[in-house]
Amino acid sequence: MSMKIPSFMKINQHTRFEFTPRYYDERKERLESIKAKYSGNSSEEEFQERIKGSFKQSAKTNTKKGSKTNTRLIMIIAILSYLSWTFIIK
């Protein structure tokens, strides 16, 4: 019989996680919701999905507008920097 020597430090055993990847097709999901919308079967859940979809779509357009604003701001800063540099030199 072998006796185990007591230890003050506890060694944790590794933990295994089971992860099953899922495939999400946004286009297919959108098409199914449009089909359901026009088939006449409207429910509360579909209504909520439409609202979520409209928020996502507006967020995409807002980011496009934001990038245009950033580009315009950079151009204004560049022009002002150039003008101030030319006035300081002359």
N, C-alpha and C positions, 0 to 999 in steps of 0.2 A: 504494500500500500504506500502510494506516494502522497505526501501531504503538500498541499498548496501553501506557499508562503503568503501571508497576508500583505496586501499592498495598500498604501495610502492614496495612490492615484488610480482613478478609474479610467480605463481605456474604453472608449466608445467603439462599438461595432459599426461598420458601414451600413447605411440604409439604402435600400433599393427602391426606386420610384418606378412605377409603371406609367408610361406616357404613350398614349396612342395618338399619333398626329391625325388631324382631320383636315380635309380639303374643303375650302370655302370658295364658291364661285359667285362673286358679287353680281355678275351679269345675269346668271341664271336665276338668282334670287330676285332680282329686279324684274325680270321677265315674268316670273311666276306671280309676283305681286300685281303686275299690270294685268295679267290674264284674269286673276281673281277679281280685280277691281271691275273689269268690264263684263264678267260673267254674271254679275248680279248678286253674288254672295259676299255681302259686306258685313264685317263683324267689328267689334271693338278692337280686337287685336290688329286687324288689317288697317284700321284707322290710325292706330298708334304707329304702325310701321311706316305708313305714308308720311306721318309727321316727322318721324326720325329721318326718313329719306330726304325730306325737304330741308331739314336742318343740315344734313351732311352736304347737300348740294349747295346750299347758300354758304356754307363754310368754305367750300372749294372756290366759289366765285370771290369770296372775301379775301382769300389768300392771293388770288390773282390780282385783285385790286391793290392789295398791300404791296406786292412786288412792284407794281407800276409806281406806287407812291414812293417806295424806296429808291427806285431808279431816278425818279424826278428829283428827289432830295439830293442824291449824290451829284446829279448834274448841276443843280443850283449851287451846291457847296464848291464844286470844281470851278464854276464860272466866277463865283465870288472870290475864291482863292486866287485865281488868275488875275482878276481885276485889281485886287489889293496888292498883289505882287508887282504888277506893272506900275501902280501908283507909288509904291514905296521905292522902287528902283529909279523912277524918273523923278 
